[in-house]
Amino acid sequence: MNAAMAEAVTTLPAFLGQQTDNEGYGQPGTMLKVAFEVEGGGAEIIWVAPFWTDGRGNFVAQLANEPNFMGNLHVGDRVQFTTDMIRDWSWHDGRQLWGNYTTRVMVPHLPANQAASISELLSDAPVPAGW
């Protein structure tokens, strides 16, 4: 999982360059996976969307999932974070999912029917040709 997150981070600049508009908003179908520190130590790693960046490493987004360890925060709540907290990215182009490095690692450990559904959506390579 750590190797998948490290690889996602190396392709993050290309993703942001391709999938944010001139004002810093993530394009439709994009998400980021972010590690938020939680009380008691450790982090909760959770998807956020939609997101906005100021281009200097600061982001604002909404939680895309219901968190388990983030106090009173819930799905849809606004969060702020920095680039160094990002662990993965996702883009659904209407046909398939790009990025999703952490998802690709988890697929073999999912129940067969769930793994098949996700595998069907995942692109062959995490990054589109030409990025």
CNS distance restraints for C-alpha pairs under 8 A (distance, minus, plus):
assign (resid   1 and name CA) (resid   5 and name CA) 6.27 0.50 0.50
assign (resid   1 and name CA) (resid 102 and name CA) 6.28 0.50 0.50
assign (resid   1 and name CA) (resid 105 and name CA) 6.44 0.50 0.50
assign (resid   2 and name CA) (resid   6 and name CA) 6.14 0.50 0.50
assign (resid   3 and name CA) (resid   7 and name CA) 6.15 0.50 0.50
assign (resid   4 and name CA) (resid   8 and name CA) 6.17 0.50 0.50
assign (resid   4 and name CA) (resid 101 and name CA) 5.30 0.50 0.50
assign (resid   4 and name CA) (resid 102 and name CA) 5.73 0.50 0.50
assign (resid   4 and name CA) (resid 105 and name CA) 7.15 0.50 0.50
assign (resid   5 and name CA) (resid   9 and name CA) 6.22 0.50 0.50
assign (resid   5 and name CA) (resid  87 and name CA) 5.12 0.50 0.50
assign (resid   5 and name CA) (resid  88 and name CA) 5.91 0.50 0.50
assign (resid   5 and name CA) (resid 101 and name CA) 6.62 0.50 0.50
assign (resid   5 and name CA) (resid 102 and name CA) 6.43 0.50 0.50
assign (resid   6 and name CA) (resid  10 and name CA) 6.48 0.50 0.50
assign (resid   6 and name CA) (resid  87 and name CA) 7.37 0.50 0.50
assign (resid   7 and name CA) (resid  11 and name CA) 6.65 0.50 0.50
assign (resid   7 and name CA) (resid 101 and name CA) 7.53 0.50 0.50
assign (resid   8 and name CA) (resid  12 and name CA) 6.11 0.50 0.50
assign (resid   8 and name CA) (resid  87 and name CA) 6.63 0.50 0.50
assign (resid   8 and name CA) (resid  88 and name CA) 5.15 0.50 0.50
assign (resid   8 and name CA) (resid  89 and name CA) 6.83 0.50 0.50
assign (resid   8 and name CA) (resid  99 and name CA) 7.08 0.50 0.50
assign (resid   8 and name CA) (resid 100 and name CA) 7.90 0.50 0.50
assign (resid   8 and name CA) (resid 101 and name CA) 6.03 0.50 0.50
assign (resid   9 and name CA) (resid  13 and name CA) 7.87 0.50 0.50
assign (resid   9 and name CA) (resid  86 and name CA) 7.20 0.50 0.50
assign (resid   9 and name CA) (resid  87 and name CA) 6.24 0.50 0.50
assign (resid   9 and name CA) (resid  88 and name CA) 6.55 0.50 0.50
assign (resid  11 and name CA) (resid  15 and name CA) 6.38 0.50 0.50
assign (resid  11 and name CA) (resid 127 and name CA) 7.78 0.50 0.50
assign (resid  12 and name CA) (resid  16 and name CA) 6.08 0.50 0.50
assign (resid  12 and name CA) (resid  88 and name CA) 7.74 0.50 0.50
assign (resid  12 and name CA) (resid  89 and name CA) 7.09 0.50 0.50
assign (resid  13 and name CA) (resid  17 and name CA) 5.98 0.50 0.50
assign (resid  14 and name CA) (resid  18 and name CA) 6.13 0.50 0.50
assign (resid  14 and name CA) (resid 131 and name CA) 6.19 0.50 0.50
assign (resid  15 and name CA) (resid  19 and name CA) 5.72 0.50 0.50
assign (resid  15 and name CA) (resid  89 and name CA) 7.65 0.50 0.50
assign (resid  15 and name CA) (resid 131 and name CA) 7.96 0.50 0.50
assign (resid  16 and name CA) (resid  20 and name CA) 5.53 0.50 0.50
assign (resid  16 and name CA) (resid  26 and name CA) 7.76 0.50 0.50
assign (resid  18 and name CA) (resid 131 and name CA) 7.72 0.50 0.50
assign (resid  19 and name CA) (resid  26 and name CA) 5.79 0.50 0.50
assign (resid  19 and name CA) (resid  27 and name CA) 5.38 0.50 0.50
assign (resid  19 and name CA) (resid  30 and name CA) 7.32 0.50 0.50
assign (resid  20 and name CA) (resid  24 and name CA) 5.35 0.50 0.50
assign (resid  20 and name CA) (resid  25 and name CA) 5.14 0.50 0.50
assign (resid  20 and name CA) (resid  26 and name CA) 4.35 0.50 0.50
assign (resid  20 and name CA) (resid  27 and name CA) 5.55 0.50 0.50
assign (resid  21 and name CA) (resid  25 and name CA) 5.45 0.50 0.50
assign (resid  21 and name CA) (resid  26 and name CA) 6.58 0.50 0.50
assign (resid  21 and name CA) (resid  27 and name CA) 6.74 0.50 0.50
assign (resid  23 and name CA) (resid  54 and name CA) 7.88 0.50 0.50
assign (resid  24 and name CA) (resid  52 and name CA) 5.35 0.50 0.50
assign (resid  24 and name CA) (resid  53 and name CA) 4.91 0.50 0.50
assign (resid  24 and name CA) (resid  54 and name CA) 5.96 0.50 0.50
assign (resid  24 and name CA) (resid  55 and name CA) 6.66 0.50 0.50
assign (resid  25 and name CA) (resid  50 and name CA) 7.84 0.50 0.50
assign (resid  25 and name CA) (resid  51 and name CA) 6.08 0.50 0.50
assign (resid  25 and name CA) (resid  52 and name CA) 4.36 0.50 0.50
assign (resid  25 and name CA) (resid  53 and name CA) 6.49 0.50 0.50
assign (resid  26 and name CA) (resid  30 and name CA) 6.11 0.50 0.50
assign (resid  26 and name CA) (resid  31 and name CA) 7.72 0.50 0.50
assign (resid  26 and name CA) (resid  50 and name CA) 6.47 0.50 0.50
assign (resid  26 and name CA) (resid  51 and name CA) 5.50 0.50 0.50
assign (resid  26 and name CA) (resid  52 and name CA) 5.99 0.50 0.50
assign (resid  28 and name CA) (resid  50 and name CA) 7.83 0.50 0.50
assign (resid  29 and name CA) (resid  90 and name CA) 7.82 0.50 0.50
assign (resid  29 and name CA) (resid  91 and name CA) 5.41 0.50 0.50
assign (resid  29 and name CA) (resid  92 and name CA) 4.91 0.50 0.50
assign (resid  29 and name CA) (resid  93 and name CA) 6.67 0.50 0.50
assign (resid  29 and name CA) (resid  94 and name CA) 7.92 0.50 0.50
assign (resid  30 and name CA) (resid  49 and name CA) 6.91 0.50 0.50
assign (resid  30 and name CA) (resid  50 and name CA) 7.19 0.50 0.50
assign (resid  30 and name CA) (resid  89 and name CA) 7.49 0.50 0.50
assign (resid  30 and name CA) (resid  90 and name CA) 5.49 0.50 0.50
assign (resid  30 and name CA) (resid  91 and name CA) 4.39 0.50 0.50
assign (resid  30 and name CA) (resid  92 and name CA) 6.49 0.50 0.50
assign (resid  31 and name CA) (resid  47 and name CA) 6.45 0.50 0.50
assign (resid  31 and name CA) (resid  48 and name CA) 5.69 0.50 0.50
assign (resid  31 and name CA) (resid  49 and name CA) 4.96 0.50 0.50
assign (resid  31 and name CA) (resid  50 and name CA) 6.60 0.50 0.50
assign (resid  31 and name CA) (resid  51 and name CA) 7.28 0.50 0.50
assign (resid  31 and name CA) (resid  89 and name CA) 5.78 0.50 0.50
assign (resid  31 and name CA) (resid  90 and name CA) 5.06 0.50 0.50
assign (resid  31 and name CA) (resid  91 and name CA) 6.54 0.50 0.50
assign (resid  32 and name CA) (resid  47 and name CA) 5.53 0.50 0.50
assign (resid  32 and name CA) (resid  48 and name CA) 5.38 0.50 0.50
assign (resid  32 and name CA) (resid  49 and name CA) 6.76 0.50 0.50
assign (resid  32 and name CA) (resid  51 and name CA) 7.81 0.50 0.50
assign (resid  32 and name CA) (resid  86 and name CA) 6.76 0.50 0.50
assign (resid  32 and name CA) (resid  87 and name CA) 7.62 0.50 0.50
assign (resid  32 and name CA) (resid  88 and name CA) 5.88 0.50 0.50
assign (resid  32 and name CA) (resid  89 and name CA) 4.42 0.50 0.50
assign (resid  32 and name CA) (resid  90 and name CA) 6.25 0.50 0.50
assign (resid  33 and name CA) (resid  45 and name CA) 6.44 0.50 0.50
assign (resid  33 and name CA) (resid  46 and name CA) 5.26 0.50 0.50
assign (resid  33 and name CA) (resid  47 and name CA) 4.20 0.50 0.50
assign (resid  33 and name CA) (resid  48 and name CA) 6.16 0.50 0.50
assign (resid  33 and name CA) (resid  86 and name CA) 5.81 0.50 0.50
assign (resid  33 and name CA) (resid  87 and name CA) 5.43 0.50 0.50
assign (resid  33 and name CA) (resid  88 and name CA) 4.81 0.50 0.50
assign (resid  33 and name CA) (resid  89 and name CA) 5.88 0.50 0.50
assign (resid  34 and name CA) (resid  44 and name CA) 7.98 0.50 0.50
assign (resid  34 and name CA) (resid  45 and name CA) 5.29 0.50 0.50
assign (resid  34 and name CA) (resid  46 and name CA) 5.46 0.50 0.50
assign (resid  34 and name CA) (resid  47 and name CA) 6.26 0.50 0.50
assign (resid  34 and name CA) (resid  48 and name CA) 7.17 0.50 0.50
assign (resid  34 and name CA) (resid  81 and name CA) 7.91 0.50 0.50
assign (resid  34 and name CA) (resid  85 and name CA) 5.48 0.50 0.50
assign (resid  34 and name CA) (resid  86 and name CA) 4.38 0.50 0.50
assign (resid  34 and name CA) (resid  87 and name CA) 5.50 0.50 0.50
assign (resid  34 and name CA) (resid  88 and name CA) 7.18 0.50 0.50
assign (resid  35 and name CA) (resid  43 and name CA) 5.66 0.50 0.50
assign (resid  35 and name CA) (resid  44 and name CA) 5.50 0.50 0.50
assign (resid  35 and name CA) (resid  45 and name CA) 4.17 0.50 0.50
assign (resid  35 and name CA) (resid  46 and name CA) 6.56 0.50 0.50
assign (resid  35 and name CA) (resid  85 and name CA) 5.25 0.50 0.50
assign (resid  35 and name CA) (resid  86 and name CA) 6.32 0.50 0.50
assign (resid  35 and name CA) (resid  87 and name CA) 6.69 0.50 0.50
assign (resid  36 and name CA) (resid  43 and name CA) 5.14 0.50 0.50
assign (resid  36 and name CA) (resid  44 and name CA) 5.31 0.50 0.50
assign (resid  36 and name CA) (resid  45 and name CA) 6.28 0.50 0.50
assign (resid  36 and name CA) (resid  46 and name CA) 7.89 0.50 0.50
assign (resid  36 and name CA) (resid  81 and name CA) 7.97 0.50 0.50
assign (resid  36 and name CA) (resid  85 and name CA) 7.05 0.50 0.50
assign (resid  37 and name CA) (resid  41 and name CA) 6.77 0.50 0.50
assign (resid  37 and name CA) (resid  42 and name CA) 5.86 0.50 0.50
assign (resid  37 and name CA) (resid  43 and name CA) 4.24 0.50 0.50
assign (resid  37 and name CA) (resid  44 and name CA) 6.46 0.50 0.50
assign (resid  38 and name CA) (resid  42 and name CA) 5.95 0.50 0.50
assign (resid  38 and name CA) (resid  43 and name CA) 5.25 0.50 0.50
assign (resid  38 and name CA) (resid  44 and name CA) 6.55 0.50 0.50
assign (resid  38 and name CA) (resid  69 and name CA) 6.39 0.50 0.50
assign (resid  38 and name CA) (resid  70 and name CA) 5.97 0.50 0.50
assign (resid  39 and name CA) (resid  69 and name CA) 7.83 0.50 0.50
assign (resid  39 and name CA) (resid  70 and name CA) 7.73 0.50 0.50
assign (resid  44 and name CA) (resid  67 and name CA) 7.58 0.50 0.50
assign (resid  44 and name CA) (resid  68 and name CA) 7.65 0.50 0.50
assign (resid  44 and name CA) (resid  69 and name CA) 6.58 0.50 0.50
assign (resid  44 and name CA) (resid  70 and name CA) 7.32 0.50 0.50
assign (resid  45 and name CA) (resid  87 and name CA) 7.76 0.50 0.50
assign (resid  46 and name CA) (resid  63 and name CA) 7.42 0.50 0.50
assign (resid  46 and name CA) (resid  64 and name CA) 7.61 0.50 0.50
assign (resid  46 and name CA) (resid  65 and name CA) 6.77 0.50 0.50
assign (resid  46 and name CA) (resid  67 and name CA) 7.14 0.50 0.50
assign (resid  47 and name CA) (resid  63 and name CA) 6.41 0.50 0.50
assign (resid  47 and name CA) (resid  64 and name CA) 5.39 0.50 0.50
assign (resid  47 and name CA) (resid  65 and name CA) 6.32 0.50 0.50
assign (resid  48 and name CA) (resid  61 and name CA) 5.92 0.50 0.50
assign (resid  48 and name CA) (resid  62 and name CA) 5.37 0.50 0.50
assign (resid  48 and name CA) (resid  63 and name CA) 4.51 0.50 0.50
assign (resid  48 and name CA) (resid  64 and name CA) 4.67 0.50 0.50
assign (resid  48 and name CA) (resid  65 and name CA) 7.42 0.50 0.50
assign (resid  49 and name CA) (resid  61 and name CA) 5.69 0.50 0.50
assign (resid  49 and name CA) (resid  62 and name CA) 5.34 0.50 0.50
assign (resid  49 and name CA) (resid  63 and name CA) 6.42 0.50 0.50
assign (resid  49 and name CA) (resid  64 and name CA) 5.64 0.50 0.50
assign (resid  50 and name CA) (resid  61 and name CA) 5.58 0.50 0.50
assign (resid  50 and name CA) (resid  62 and name CA) 6.08 0.50 0.50
assign (resid  51 and name CA) (resid  59 and name CA) 6.84 0.50 0.50
assign (resid  51 and name CA) (resid  60 and name CA) 5.68 0.50 0.50
assign (resid  51 and name CA) (resid  61 and name CA) 4.14 0.50 0.50
assign (resid  51 and name CA) (resid  62 and name CA) 6.89 0.50 0.50
assign (resid  52 and name CA) (resid  59 and name CA) 5.53 0.50 0.50
assign (resid  52 and name CA) (resid  60 and name CA) 5.33 0.50 0.50
assign (resid  52 and name CA) (resid  61 and name CA) 6.31 0.50 0.50
assign (resid  53 and name CA) (resid  57 and name CA) 6.92 0.50 0.50
assign (resid  53 and name CA) (resid  58 and name CA) 5.63 0.50 0.50
assign (resid  53 and name CA) (resid  59 and name CA) 4.39 0.50 0.50
assign (resid  53 and name CA) (resid  60 and name CA) 6.57 0.50 0.50
assign (resid  54 and name CA) (resid  58 and name CA) 5.79 0.50 0.50
assign (resid  54 and name CA) (resid  59 and name CA) 6.67 0.50 0.50
assign (resid  57 and name CA) (resid  82 and name CA) 5.31 0.50 0.50
assign (resid  57 and name CA) (resid  83 and name CA) 4.97 0.50 0.50
assign (resid  57 and name CA) (resid  84 and name CA) 7.97 0.50 0.50
assign (resid  58 and name CA) (resid  80 and name CA) 7.47 0.50 0.50
assign (resid  58 and name CA) (resid  81 and name CA) 6.10 0.50 0.50
assign (resid  58 and name CA) (resid  82 and name CA) 4.65 0.50 0.50
assign (resid  58 and name CA) (resid  83 and name CA) 6.55 0.50 0.50
assign (resid  59 and name CA) (resid  80 and name CA) 5.64 0.50 0.50
assign (resid  59 and name CA) (resid  81 and name CA) 5.28 0.50 0.50
assign (resid  59 and name CA) (resid  82 and name CA) 5.77 0.50 0.50
assign (resid  59 and name CA) (resid  83 and name CA) 7.44 0.50 0.50
assign (resid  60 and name CA) (resid  78 and name CA) 6.97 0.50 0.50
assign (resid  60 and name CA) (resid  79 and name CA) 5.76 0.50 0.50
assign (resid  60 and name CA) (resid  80 and name CA) 4.53 0.50 0.50
assign (resid  60 and name CA) (resid  81 and name CA) 6.55 0.50 0.50
assign (resid  61 and name CA) (resid  78 and name CA) 5.59 0.50 0.50
assign (resid  61 and name CA) (resid  79 and name CA) 5.47 0.50 0.50
assign (resid  61 and name CA) (resid  80 and name CA) 6.51 0.50 0.50
assign (resid  62 and name CA) (resid  75 and name CA) 7.30 0.50 0.50
assign (resid  62 and name CA) (resid  76 and name CA) 5.02 0.50 0.50
assign (resid  62 and name CA) (resid  77 and name CA) 5.22 0.50 0.50
assign (resid  62 and name CA) (resid  78 and name CA) 4.42 0.50 0.50
assign (resid  62 and name CA) (resid  79 and name CA) 5.92 0.50 0.50
assign (resid  63 and name CA) (resid  67 and name CA) 7.90 0.50 0.50
assign (resid  63 and name CA) (resid  74 and name CA) 7.00 0.50 0.50
assign (resid  63 and name CA) (resid  75 and name CA) 4.88 0.50 0.50
assign (resid  63 and name CA) (resid  76 and name CA) 4.95 0.50 0.50
assign (resid  63 and name CA) (resid  77 and name CA) 5.59 0.50 0.50
assign (resid  63 and name CA) (resid  78 and name CA) 6.55 0.50 0.50
assign (resid  63 and name CA) (resid  79 and name CA) 7.01 0.50 0.50
assign (resid  64 and name CA) (resid  75 and name CA) 5.58 0.50 0.50
assign (resid  64 and name CA) (resid  76 and name CA) 6.19 0.50 0.50
assign (resid  65 and name CA) (resid  74 and name CA) 7.70 0.50 0.50
assign (resid  65 and name CA) (resid  75 and name CA) 5.07 0.50 0.50
assign (resid  65 and name CA) (resid  76 and name CA) 7.79 0.50 0.50
assign (resid  66 and name CA) (resid  74 and name CA) 5.36 0.50 0.50
assign (resid  66 and name CA) (resid  75 and name CA) 4.53 0.50 0.50
assign (resid  67 and name CA) (resid  73 and name CA) 7.05 0.50 0.50
assign (resid  67 and name CA) (resid  74 and name CA) 6.18 0.50 0.50
assign (resid  67 and name CA) (resid  75 and name CA) 6.96 0.50 0.50
assign (resid  73 and name CA) (resid  77 and name CA) 6.18 0.50 0.50
assign (resid  81 and name CA) (resid  85 and name CA) 6.55 0.50 0.50
assign (resid  82 and name CA) (resid  86 and name CA) 7.32 0.50 0.50
assign (resid  88 and name CA) (resid  99 and name CA) 7.27 0.50 0.50
assign (resid  88 and name CA) (resid 100 and name CA) 6.36 0.50 0.50
assign (resid  88 and name CA) (resid 101 and name CA) 6.40 0.50 0.50
assign (resid  88 and name CA) (resid 102 and name CA) 6.80 0.50 0.50
assign (resid  89 and name CA) (resid  99 and name CA) 5.58 0.50 0.50
assign (resid  89 and name CA) (resid 100 and name CA) 5.88 0.50 0.50
assign (resid  89 and name CA) (resid 101 and name CA) 7.66 0.50 0.50
assign (resid  90 and name CA) (resid  97 and name CA) 6.70 0.50 0.50
assign (resid  90 and name CA) (resid  98 and name CA) 5.74 0.50 0.50
assign (resid  90 and name CA) (resid  99 and name CA) 4.88 0.50 0.50
assign (resid  90 and name CA) (resid 100 and name CA) 5.19 0.50 0.50
assign (resid  91 and name CA) (resid  97 and name CA) 5.66 0.50 0.50
assign (resid  91 and name CA) (resid  98 and name CA) 5.15 0.50 0.50
assign (resid  91 and name CA) (resid  99 and name CA) 6.58 0.50 0.50
assign (resid  92 and name CA) (resid  96 and name CA) 5.62 0.50 0.50
assign (resid  92 and name CA) (resid  97 and name CA) 4.50 0.50 0.50
assign (resid  92 and name CA) (resid  98 and name CA) 6.33 0.50 0.50
assign (resid  93 and name CA) (resid  97 and name CA) 6.72 0.50 0.50
assign (resid  93 and name CA) (resid  98 and name CA) 7.85 0.50 0.50
assign (resid  95 and name CA) (resid 121 and name CA) 7.26 0.50 0.50
assign (resid  96 and name CA) (resid 121 and name CA) 4.79 0.50 0.50
assign (resid  96 and name CA) (resid 122 and name CA) 5.58 0.50 0.50
assign (resid  96 and name CA) (resid 123 and name CA) 5.63 0.50 0.50
assign (resid  97 and name CA) (resid 121 and name CA) 5.67 0.50 0.50
assign (resid  97 and name CA) (resid 122 and name CA) 4.72 0.50 0.50
assign (resid  97 and name CA) (resid 123 and name CA) 5.62 0.50 0.50
assign (resid  98 and name CA) (resid 122 and name CA) 6.47 0.50 0.50
assign (resid  98 and name CA) (resid 123 and name CA) 5.66 0.50 0.50
assign (resid  98 and name CA) (resid 125 and name CA) 7.48 0.50 0.50
assign (resid  98 and name CA) (resid 126 and name CA) 5.03 0.50 0.50
assign (resid  98 and name CA) (resid 127 and name CA) 6.06 0.50 0.50
assign (resid  98 and name CA) (resid 128 and name CA) 7.27 0.50 0.50
assign (resid  99 and name CA) (resid 126 and name CA) 4.42 0.50 0.50
assign (resid  99 and name CA) (resid 127 and name CA) 6.05 0.50 0.50
assign (resid 100 and name CA) (resid 104 and name CA) 6.28 0.50 0.50
assign (resid 100 and name CA) (resid 122 and name CA) 7.98 0.50 0.50
assign (resid 100 and name CA) (resid 126 and name CA) 6.97 0.50 0.50
assign (resid 101 and name CA) (resid 105 and name CA) 6.66 0.50 0.50
assign (resid 101 and name CA) (resid 126 and name CA) 6.93 0.50 0.50
assign (resid 102 and name CA) (resid 106 and name CA) 6.44 0.50 0.50
assign (resid 103 and name CA) (resid 107 and name CA) 6.19 0.50 0.50
assign (resid 104 and name CA) (resid 108 and name CA) 8.00 0.50 0.50
assign (resid 104 and name CA) (resid 122 and name CA) 7.92 0.50 0.50
assign (resid 106 and name CA) (resid 110 and name CA) 6.67 0.50 0.50
assign (resid 107 and name CA) (resid 115 and name CA) 5.18 0.50 0.50
assign (resid 107 and name CA) (resid 118 and name CA) 7.31 0.50 0.50
assign (resid 107 and name CA) (resid 119 and name CA) 7.26 0.50 0.50
assign (resid 108 and name CA) (resid 115 and name CA) 6.73 0.50 0.50
assign (resid 109 and name CA) (resid 115 and name CA) 7.90 0.50 0.50
assign (resid 110 and name CA) (resid 114 and name CA) 6.26 0.50 0.50
assign (resid 110 and name CA) (resid 115 and name CA) 5.41 0.50 0.50
assign (resid 111 and name CA) (resid 115 and name CA) 6.01 0.50 0.50
assign (resid 112 and name CA) (resid 116 and name CA) 6.06 0.50 0.50
assign (resid 113 and name CA) (resid 117 and name CA) 6.34 0.50 0.50
assign (resid 114 and name CA) (resid 118 and name CA) 6.32 0.50 0.50
assign (resid 115 and name CA) (resid 119 and name CA) 5.91 0.50 0.50
assign (resid 116 and name CA) (resid 120 and name CA) 6.11 0.50 0.50
assign (resid 117 and name CA) (resid 121 and name CA) 6.81 0.50 0.50
assign (resid 118 and name CA) (resid 122 and name CA) 6.34 0.50 0.50
assign (resid 122 and name CA) (resid 126 and name CA) 8.00 0.50 0.50
assign (resid 127 and name CA) (resid 131 and name CA) 6.99 0.50 0.50
